[in-house]
Amino acid sequence: MRRLLELKSRNAVLVAASAMFMAQLDGAVLVIALPRIARDFHVPVISLSLSITIYLTMLVAMLPISGWCADRFGAKRVFMAATLGFAFFSLCCALSTGLCSFVLARALQGAAAALFAPVGRLILLRQTPKHELVDALAITAMPMLIAPTLGPSLGGFIVQYARWEYIFLLNLPISVLLFLATRATIPRMEPEAPRKLDIVGAILVSGALTAVLTGIDRLVIGFDALLPWGLILGGLVLAGAAWRHLESHPSPILTFGAMRNPGFRTAAIGAGAVVRLPARAMLLGLPLMLQLGFGFSPLWAGVMLIALNGGDLVTKPLIKPAFDRYGYRQTTIAGSLTGLAALAFIALARPGTLLAPLLLAALTVCGMARSLTFTAMTSLSFSSLTASTMTSGNIIASISMQIFNALGVSITAVILSLLAKLGGRAEPAMIDYRHAMLVIVLIGLAATIRLRNQIPEDLAPARPRVREDPEEARERARGDLD
C-alpha cells in the first residue's frame, strides 16, 4: 500500500481495523465456550443460544441510529464511549453468575458493538485522504476475515487451559488500548448537524425485531409456553405499526424502495436469504456437535473449525473465474448443493480412525460453498439496483443479514430442544444433533430448488472495484450508518 499510507490514514486504519477485529472475534470465540458456560450456570446448553441471538439482535436494532449518534455527538466521542461500554459489558459477562445476568450483559455488549464498529469505519472515511481511501478500506476488510478464522481455536485454547471468563476479559486490554490510541491519534471531530431522527420509527422497528427474534429463540423452553408466543405476537403487532409509520412518515428511519426490485427481494428476504440459513445454523450447531456429540475437546473443536473459515478464505479469489466459466446460476446452485452435501456428511459421520481428517475435509467444503453462496447472493442483491435505491438497499441488506444470522442460531436451538424433548432427554444427544443438521439441510435444499427458478443464468458478481471513486465509497459507507 502506497508507503503504508500516510500517518493520519494509518491511525484511522488502526482504529477501524481494531474495532472490527474485536467485534468479530468476540462472537467467534464465544461459541466454543458454550458447553462450559452452561455447566457453570447449571442450565441446558441450548438455553445459551439466547446469548448469541440477543447479541445479534442488538446489532441490528441499533444499526439505524448509529449514524445519527455519530453526527449528533461527534464520531470520535461516540466511538470512545462505545469502546469503554464494550469493555465494561464484557466485564459484566465475565462476572455473570447465571443465565439472566449473562444474557442482559450480552445484550448491552451487542448495543455497544453496534456503535463502535460502524462508527470506527466512519472515522476512517473522514480521516483518510481520497487518494488513499480504497487501500485503507481494503486493509480494514482483513480483520473481518481473520477474526472468524482464528476465533474458534483461540476460544478452545482459553476454555481448555483457563476459564471461559477470560474470553470476555480478553476484551478489556484491547478496548483500553483502542480507547487510548483513539484519544491520542484521532483529532477531535466536531458534531455535525444531524438529520431529524425518526424516534418513533426507531423504537417500533427495534422493538419489533427484538421481540420477534427473542420469541423465536425462547421456543426452546417449549411450544406450549406462553412467553415466546407472547413475544412473537407482540413483535408482529409492533412490526405492523412500524410498517404503517414508515410508509406515512416524511423522513422514515427505513425506506423500502429497494424491495421493489425482484433480485434484491429474493436475496434479502426470499429464497436467497433462506439458502444461507444452513451456514448461519452451523454457527451454533457445529461447535456443540463437535464437543458434545463427537467428543472433541474445546481446543480440537476450535482447531477443526479453522477448516470451515479457511475454506471460505481460499475460495474468494476463485469465485469470479468460476462465474465467468460456468455461469452464475449453474455455479451458485452447484455450490449450494455441494455445501449441503458436505453438511449432510458431517451429520451422518460415525466415529472411527479417519473421523478427524474426513470432518476437516467436509468442513473445508462447507466453507468454500458458504463463500460462493454468500458472494452470489450479495451480487444478486445489488446488481440491478439503481443509484436512488442503493442506500436503502445497503441498510436493508445489512439488517437482513443480521436477522438471518439470529434466525439460524434460534432455529437450530429450537430444533435441538424439540428433538431432545421428543426423545425424553434433558439435553440433546448425538442423534438429535444429526437429525437437526439434516433438517437444516432439507431447509437449505428446498430454498436452493426455489432459488434456481428465481435467479438469472448469468450475472456479473458484485466485487470491490480496484479504482472505486473515493467519494462514492464515502457516500456508500455513510449509507450503511444512516
N, C-alpha and C positions, 0 to 999 in steps of 0.2 A: 504494500500500500504506500503510496507516494510519501517517502520519508516517514513512514509510520504515522502519517497525519501530523498536523501542527499541534503544539502543546494544548491549546484551548480545545481542539477537537478530541485529543486523546483523553483529556479529563472528562469530557462529556460521554465519550465512548465507554470509559471505565465505569462511570456511574450507571449508565443504561444497561450495559452488559452484566454488571454485578447484580442489579435489581432483577433482571430477567433470569439469571442463573439461580439466584436464591429462591425465586418464586417457583421455578420449575423443579429444582432439587428437592424442595420440601415435600411435594406430593410423591415424587418418585421414590424417596427414601421411606416414607411412612408405610406404604402398602406391605412391605416385608415384615414390619413390626406388629401388624395387627394381631396375630395369634398370641404374642407375649403380652400385649396390652390387654387383650380380653382375659387372659389368665390372671393378671394383676387386678383387674376390675371385677373379676368373678361374674362375667357376663358372656353370653354366647358370642362367638367371634363375628357372626353375621350381623349382630346388632351394631357393630362398629362401622358398618357401611355408611351409617348416617354421618360419621365424622368426615368421610370423603365427600359425600353428597352435599352436605351443608357448606363445605368449603367452596366447592364448585358453584353452588347456588349463589353464594355471596359474591363470587367473582362476577357472575352475570348480572346480579341485581344492582351492583354498584357501578357497573360499566357505563351506563348512560350519563351519570353525573360526575364522572372523574374529570372530564374536560372542563366542565363548568367550575368545579372546585379549583382547578389549576388557574383558570382565568380570574376567578374571584379573589383568591387569597395569595396567588403567586405560585408558580410551578415549583421553585426551589423550596419554599416554605412547606407546601403540601407534601413534597417528596420526603423531606427530612422528618416531618411529623409522622408520615405513614411508615417510614423506616423504623422509627422508635416504637411506633404502635405494633408493627410486626414483631419486633424483638420482645416487647412486653407480653404480647399474647402468646408468643412461642414459649416464654417462661411459664405463663399460665397453663399451657398444655402440659409442660413437663411436671408441673406441681399438681395436676389434676389427680384426684383420688377416686373418681367414679365417672360413669358414662355421661351423666348430665353436665357436670362441670367441664369435662373434656370436649363435648360437642359445642358447648357455649364458647369455649376458648377457641375452638377451630373456626366457628362462625366469625368471630371478631378478627381472627388471624386472616381469614379469607377476605374480609372487608378491607383490611389494611393492604393486603396484596393487590386488591383491585385498584387501589390508588397508586401505590408506588411503582408498579411495573409499567403501566401505560404512561404515567406522568414522567417516569425516567426516560422513556422514549421521547416525550415531548421536549424535555431538557436537551436531549441530543439534537433534535431538529432545530431548536432555537440557537444553540451554541456552535453549530458546525457550519463552516462556510459552504456555499453552494457547490463549489468545485470538489469538495471532499465528502459530500453527503452520501453518495452512492457507496463509496468504500466504507464509510462509517456504519451505514445500515447493514452492509454485508458482514462486518465484524460482529455486530450485536446479534446477528442471527445465530451465530455459533453456539452460544450458551443454551439456546432452546433445543439444540440437537445433542449437545454433550451431556447436559444435566440428566435427561431421562435415561441415557445410556449408562452413566456411572452411578446414578442414584440407587438402584436396587442392590448392587453389590456393596456400596457404602453402607446402606441400611442394614444389610445382612451382617456385615462385619461388626457394626456397632451393637446390634442386638445379640450377636453370639458371644462377643468378648467384653461387652459392657452392659448397659441397661438401655431400654428403649427411650428413657427420658433424654439421653444425650443426643438423640435425633433432633429434638427441639432446642436443646441447649447449644447445639452447633450453630444455630441462627444468631445467637447473641453476639459473639465476637465479630461475625461477618456484618451484622447490622450496625454495630458501633463503629467499625472501621469505615463502612459505607457512609454513615452519618458524618463522621469527621472529615472524610475525603470530600464529600459534597460541600460541607461548610467551608473548607479551606480552598477548594479549587474552582467551584462554580460561582460565578459572580451573581450578585443579587438580581433577581428577576422580579420586576415590579408587577403587581396585579394589573390585568387588562380589564377593559370594560366588557364583562361577560354578557352574552345574550340572556334574555329573561328566562329563568329556569321554569319549566313546566312542573311545578311541585306536585300537583295532583296526579299528573301522568306518571311521574317517577314513583310516587307512593303506590299507585294502583298496579303498575307493571311489576315493580319489585315485590309487592305483596302477593300478587297472583303467582309469580314464578316460585317464590319461596314456599307458599302454601301447597301448590300442586306437587312440586318436586319432593318436598319433605313428606307429604302424604303418601306418595307412591312408595318412597323408601320405607315408611313405617308400616307398610303392609306386611313386613317381616314378622310383626307381632301377631298376625292372624287376619284373615279376610273377614272374620266376624267382629273385629274390634271397631269401635265407633270412631276413635281418634283419627286414623288415616283417612277414612271416608269423609269425616267432617272437614279435614284439611283440604282434601281434593275438591269437595263441593264448594267450600268457601273460596278456594283459589279460582275455580271456574266462574263463580259469581263475580269476583274481582276482575277476572280476565274479560268478562262481558262488559263490565263497567269501564275498564281500561280501553277497550275497543271503541266504544261509543265516544269516550272522551277524546281519544286520539284522532278520530275521524272529524270531530267538530272543532277542535282547538286550532287557533290560527298559527301557533308555533309549537306543535307537539314534540314531546321528547323523542318519539319514534315516528318515522313515516314508512309507508309500505309500498312506495312506488315500484321498488324492485320486484315485489311479489307478483306483479302483473306479467313478468317475463317467465315463460314456461320452463326454460332451462334453469333459471335461478330457483324457481319454486321447487322443481324436482330435487335439486341438490341441497336446498336449505331445509325443507320440511317434508319432502316426499321420499321416494324410494332411494334417492341418492344419500339422504341422511340416514335412513334405516340400514342401508348396506354397510355403513361404517360402524353400526352398533356392535357387531362382534368384536371389533378391535377395542372399543371402549369397555365392553364387558370383561375383556381379558385383564384390564387394569386391576380388578378385584379378584376375578376367578382364578387366574393363573398363579399368583403368589400363594393363595390359600391352598390350591390343589397341589402345588409342588411340595409344600411343607406338611400339610395335614393329610393329604392323600397319598402322595408318593413317598413321603417321609424324609425329604431332603432337609438338611439343616438350613437355618436362615441364610448363612453365608453362601452355601451352594445354590440355594434357590435364587439369591440375588445375582450370583455369577451367571447362572443359566439364563436369566432374563436379559443379560447383556446381548445374547444372540438375537433376541426379539428386536431390540432397538438398533443393534448393529446391522441387522438385515435392512432396516429402514434407511440407515445412513448410506450404505454402499449402493443401494438401488437408485437413489435420487439422480445421479448423473446419467443413468441408463433409461430413464423414463421417456425423455423426448425422442431419442432414437427409436425406441420401441413403438411409440405412437406414429412416428413417421413411416416406419417399415410395415407395420401390421395393421394400422388404422386405429382410430380412437376407440370405437365401440368394441371391436374384437379384443383389443389389448385390455381394456377396462374389465370386460366380462370375464375374460380368461384369468386375469389377476385376482378378481374377487373369488371365482370358483376355486382357484389354486389355494388361496388363503383359507377358505372354508374347509377344503380337503385336509390341509395341514392341521387345522384346529380339531377336526374330527379324529384325525390320527392321534393327537395328543389325548383326546378324551377316551379313546379306546385302547391306549397303550397299556401294556402289562409289565409288571416288574420283571427284570431279567438282566443278564450281563451287559447287553447293549442298550439298556434303557437310557442312560445319560446321553450318549452320542446321538441316539435317534431323536430324543427330545430336543437336543440342541439344533439338529438339522431342521426339525419341524418348526421350532421357534424362529429360526432364521427365515424360513419360507414365509411364515406368518408376518414377520416384519417387512419383508420385501413386498408382499401383497398389500400390506397396510400402506406403505409408502406410495405404491402405484394408485391404489384406490383413492386415497386422500388427495393426491395431486390431480387425478382425473375429475373428482367432484369439485375441487377448487376451480379448475378450468371451466367446468360446466357452469359454475355459479356466475362467473364474471365475463365469460367470453362474449356474451351478446348484450350486456348491459350498456346503456347509453351513459354519457357523461353526467346527465342530470340525475340518474338513479344510482350512480356508482357509490356515492357517500352513504346513502341509506342502505344500499346492498352490503357495504362493508360492515355497518353496525349490525344489521340483522344476521349476517353470516357469522359474526363473532358471537352474538347471543345464541344462535342456533347451535354452534359448536359446543359451547359450554352446557347448554341444555341437554344435548345428546351425550355428552361426557357423563353428566349426572345420571341420566336415564340408563346408560349402560351399566353403571355401578348398581343402581337401585334394582333394575330388572333382574340382574344376576343374583343379588341378595334375596329378592323375593322368591325366585325360582328355587334357590337352595333351601330357603326356610320352608317353603311349601313341601318340597320333596322329603325333607327330614321329618316334618310333621306327619306326612302320609305314611312314612316308614316307622313311626313311633319312636323317633330318635330326638334327643335334646339338641344334638349338634349334627351337622351334615357329615355323612360318611363318604368314602371314596365313590360308592355307587351314585351318590347324589351329585358329586362334582362331575362325574361322567355324564349323567343324564342332563344336568344343567348346561354343560358345554354343548351337548348335542341339540338341545332346544335352541340355544343361541345360534348354532349352525343352521338349523331349519329356518329361523327368522331371517338370517342373512341370505339363505338360498332363495326364499320367497321374494325378498327385496331385489336380489340380483335378476331373477326372472322378470319381475316387473320393470326393472331399470332398463333391461335390454330393449324394450319397446319404446322407451322414452328418451333415449339419447341418440344423437346423430352418428352416422358412420365415421365421419372424420371431423375433428375439431382441433384447432391449434391450442395446445395446453398453455394455461397461464403460467408464466415463469418470470423471475426477476429480469428486468431489462438492464443490460450491461451499461447502457448510457442513458438511463432514465433521467428525464429532466428533473433536476433537484427541486424546483418549485412545485412540480406535480407531486413529488414524493412528500413534500411538506404538507400539501393540502390533503393528500390521501390519508396520511397518518393522522392529521388533525381530525379527519372524519371518523377515525376509529375512536376518538375520545369524546366527540360531541354527542 
